[in-house]
């Protein structure tokens, strides 16, 4: 079975349909379902997140302006806010 794309590569985004649409057969725009939607997990409370980081071996120091500094093995990582700390916790596997 062969599928024709009317000279357009499958999944090719043209200027007319650059808002998440790809061209399908007959140049009819179709919704692109080959992407993961933006996943924003529910934020863990700061105290619980700091505890999980501590259990993973990371020392977390909360700053006066709502920022955080994580330390382990003499290396530090600055996190500007709660979301950045949660992202770093996911990155190191603490969450």
LINVENGI-V579279 format. One record per residue. N is the residue number from 1. RES is the residue in one small letter. PHI is phi in degrees with one decimal (NA if undefined). D_CENTER is the distance of its C-alpha to the mean C-alpha in Angstrom with 1 decimal. Layout:
BEGIN
n=N res=RES phi=PHI d_center=D_CENTER
n=N res=RES phi=PHI d_center=D_CENTER
END
This chain:
BEGIN
n=1 res=x phi=NA d_center=37.4
n=2 res=x phi=-115.5 d_center=36.3
n=3 res=x phi=-115.8 d_center=34.0
n=4 res=x phi=-96.7 d_center=34.7
n=5 res=x phi=-118.0 d_center=32.2
n=6 res=x phi=56.1 d_center=34.9
n=7 res=x phi=80.3 d_center=34.2
n=8 res=x phi=-110.8 d_center=30.4
n=9 res=x phi=-64.4 d_center=27.9
n=10 res=x phi=-60.4 d_center=25.8
n=11 res=x phi=80.9 d_center=22.4
n=12 res=x phi=-74.4 d_center=23.8
n=13 res=x phi=-97.3 d_center=22.6
n=14 res=x phi=-97.4 d_center=25.6
n=15 res=x phi=-58.9 d_center=25.9
n=16 res=x phi=-73.7 d_center=27.3
n=17 res=x phi=-128.9 d_center=24.2
n=18 res=x phi=-81.1 d_center=21.3
n=19 res=x phi=-99.4 d_center=19.6
n=20 res=x phi=84.2 d_center=17.7
n=21 res=x phi=-107.0 d_center=21.1
n=22 res=x phi=-120.6 d_center=22.7
n=23 res=x phi=-81.8 d_center=26.4
n=24 res=x phi=-112.5 d_center=28.0
n=25 res=x phi=-68.0 d_center=31.7
n=26 res=x phi=72.1 d_center=34.1
n=27 res=x phi=57.9 d_center=31.5
n=28 res=x phi=-85.5 d_center=30.5
n=29 res=x phi=-63.6 d_center=26.9
n=30 res=x phi=-126.6 d_center=24.9
n=31 res=x phi=-69.2 d_center=21.5
n=32 res=x phi=-80.3 d_center=18.9
n=33 res=x phi=-104.3 d_center=17.7
n=34 res=x phi=-94.3 d_center=16.1
n=35 res=x phi=-136.8 d_center=12.5
n=36 res=x phi=-88.8 d_center=9.9
n=37 res=x phi=-65.4 d_center=9.8
n=38 res=x phi=-61.6 d_center=7.1
n=39 res=x phi=-101.1 d_center=6.7
n=40 res=x phi=-119.6 d_center=7.7
n=41 res=x phi=-70.4 d_center=9.7
n=42 res=x phi=-66.7 d_center=13.0
n=43 res=x phi=-72.8 d_center=13.5
n=44 res=x phi=-78.6 d_center=16.0
n=45 res=x phi=-55.2 d_center=19.1
n=46 res=x phi=-58.1 d_center=19.4
n=47 res=x phi=-62.0 d_center=22.5
n=48 res=x phi=-67.6 d_center=21.1
n=49 res=x phi=-66.8 d_center=18.0
n=50 res=x phi=-63.6 d_center=20.5
n=51 res=x phi=-63.9 d_center=22.7
n=52 res=x phi=-64.6 d_center=20.1
n=53 res=x phi=-66.5 d_center=19.4
n=54 res=x phi=-63.0 d_center=23.2
n=55 res=x phi=-65.9 d_center=23.7
n=56 res=x phi=-83.8 d_center=21.4
n=57 res=x phi=98.5 d_center=23.7
n=58 res=x phi=-99.4 d_center=21.7
n=59 res=x phi=-82.3 d_center=23.9
n=60 res=x phi=-113.7 d_center=22.1
n=61 res=x phi=-114.0 d_center=24.2
n=62 res=x phi=-88.2 d_center=23.6
n=63 res=x phi=-85.5 d_center=24.8
n=64 res=x phi=-73.2 d_center=27.0
n=65 res=x phi=-103.9 d_center=24.6
n=66 res=x phi=84.1 d_center=21.8
n=67 res=x phi=-98.2 d_center=20.1
n=68 res=x phi=-136.3 d_center=19.8
n=69 res=x phi=-126.2 d_center=20.9
n=70 res=x phi=-107.9 d_center=20.1
n=71 res=x phi=-130.3 d_center=22.8
n=72 res=x phi=-161.9 d_center=23.6
n=73 res=x phi=56.1 d_center=26.2
n=74 res=x phi=79.1 d_center=27.1
n=75 res=x phi=-102.6 d_center=23.7
n=76 res=x phi=-123.2 d_center=21.8
n=77 res=x phi=-136.9 d_center=18.4
n=78 res=x phi=-91.6 d_center=18.3
n=79 res=x phi=-120.7 d_center=15.8
n=80 res=x phi=-70.9 d_center=16.6
n=81 res=x phi=-153.9 d_center=15.8
n=82 res=x phi=-62.9 d_center=14.9
n=83 res=x phi=-65.0 d_center=11.2
n=84 res=x phi=-65.9 d_center=11.1
n=85 res=x phi=-65.6 d_center=13.3
n=86 res=x phi=-63.8 d_center=11.3
n=87 res=x phi=-65.1 d_center=8.2
n=88 res=x phi=-67.9 d_center=11.2
n=89 res=x phi=-63.2 d_center=12.8
n=90 res=x phi=-65.6 d_center=10.2
n=91 res=x phi=-66.1 d_center=10.4
n=92 res=x phi=-88.8 d_center=14.2
n=93 res=x phi=86.0 d_center=14.6
n=94 res=x phi=-79.1 d_center=16.2
n=95 res=x phi=-116.1 d_center=14.5
END
